[in-house]
Amino acid sequence: MVGPPTAPYPPDTGDAGPGAVELHSLVDVIAAGRDWAGERAPGLTIRRAELRHCRLTGAQLGEATLADVAFDECRLDLVGLRHATLERVVFRDCRMGECDLYGASLHDVLFERCELREATLSAARLERVELRACDLSGLRGAEALRGARMSWHDVLENAPLFATALGVDIVVER
């Protein structure tokens, strides 16, 4: 991987403004304060969208396609994104505890100040992915992070997670 992820293209809302937004039709929209907790939308497509302060707790979005999407201060805990495709996506200040990205394909994705505690990345494919100041405690499938970008401080902060993923026994000296 060379360089940071590419930023998403902004939505083209035209003169209409944000307007009414349903989870099943997120193309060229800006959504703020929406509650889609527990929604089921397998195969959902989200393109050129900005979601701010939205709640998707427990939403099932398996095999979804997210392209040019920005999530700002959203609740994405327990969201199912198994085998989803994410391209040019930014997650900023999001709660993503136990988020399921098993087998997902992430290309040009940025996680910034996100809580990814107990999230699953097993079998995921990452290309041009960057994590900045994220909580990765208990992350499943940490080996999928191979090739991701992280600051030195973040690498040191998550050293026990990486050691466990590599099967390194940590010895506590006395």
N, C-alpha and C positions, 0 to 999 in steps of 0.2 A: 504494500500500500504506500502510495506517495501522497503526502499532503493531507489536509483535513477533509472531512466530508463536504460535498457540494451542498449549498443551502437550497431549501425548497423554493420553487417558483411561487409567487404570491397568488391568491385567488383573484380572478377577474370578475368582480361583482358588478361591474358596469355602473349604471346610474341607479340601479334598484336598491343598493345597500344590502345589509345582511339578510333581512326578510325572515320569514318563518323557515325553520329548518327541522327536518325529520332525519333520523339516523340513516334511513335507507336511501337518502338522496343528498349526499354530501359532495357536491361538485361546485367549485367556484363559490364557496360560502365562507362567512365568518360566523361562528357560533359562540355565544358566551352564556355561561350559567345554565346550560342545558343539563337535564338529568335523564340519562339513558341507562341507569343501573339495571342490571339483569336482562337487558335486551338480548334477543337472539337474532343475529344477522349473518349467518354463514355465507361466505363468498362476497361479502360487502365490498364495494369499491368507494374509496374516498380519494378525491383528486383536487388539488389546489384549494386546500381548506385550512382555516385557522380555528382551532378549538381552544377557548380560554375559559378557565374555571368550570369545566364541564365534568360531570360525574358519570363514569362508565363502569363502576364497580360491578364485577361479576358478569359483564357483557360477554357473550360468546360470539367471537368474530373469526372463527376458524376459516382458513383459506382466503382471507380478505386480501385486498390489494389496496395499499396506501401509498400514494405518490404525491409528492409536493405538499406535505401536511406538517403543520406545526401544532404541537400540544403545549399549552402554557398553563401551569398550575392546575392540571387536571388530576382527577382520581381515576387511576387505571388499575387499582388493586384487584386481583383475582380475574383479570381479563384474559380470555382465551384467544390467543392469536396463533394457534397451532397451524403450521404450514402456510402462514401468511407471507406476503411479499411486501416489504417496506423499501421504498426508494425515495431518497431525498426527504427524510422525515426527521423532525427535531422534537425531542421531548425535553422540556425545560421546567424544572421545579415540580415534577410530577411524582405522585405517590403510585408506585407500581409494584407494591409488595405482592408476591406470589403470582405475578403476571406469567402466563404460559406462552413462551415463544418457541416451543419445541418444533424443530424442523423448519423454522421460519428462515426466509432469505432476507438479509438486511444489507442494503447497498446505500452508501452515503447517508448514514444515520448518526445523529448526535444525541447522546444522553447527557444532559447538563443538570447537576444538582438534583438527581432523581433518587428516590428510595426504591431500590430493586431487591429488597430483602426477600429471601426464599424464592426468587424468580427462577424460571427454568429456561435455559438456553441450550439444553441438550440437542444435539443433531442440527443446530442452527448453522447457517452459512453466513459469515460476516465478511463484507468487503468495504473498506473505507468507513469504518465505524470508530467513533471516538466517545470515550466516557470521561466526563469532567466532574470531579467532586461527588461521585455517586456512592451510595451505601450498597455494597454488594454482599452483605452478610448472608451466609447460607445459600448463596447462588448455586443452583444446580446446573451442571454442564459448563463449568468455568473453562474447560479446555476449548470450548467454542470461541473463546475470546482471542485465540491465536491470531495475531496480525492486527488486533485493535490498537488504537492510540490511547495512551493515558499519560498523565503527568507523572514525574518521578515520585512526587508526594503520594499520589493515588496508588501507585504500584506498591510503595512501602506500606501504606495503610491496609492494603489487601493482601499482603504477603502471606498471612496464614491461609487464606482461601486458595491462593495459587499453590502453596506448598502441599496442601491437602489434595488438590486436583492432580498434582504430579506424584503423589504417593510418598512425599518426603515426611519422615518422622521428625517432629520438632522436639528437640531435647531442651529441657529447662535446666540451666546450670544453677548450681547453688553456691 
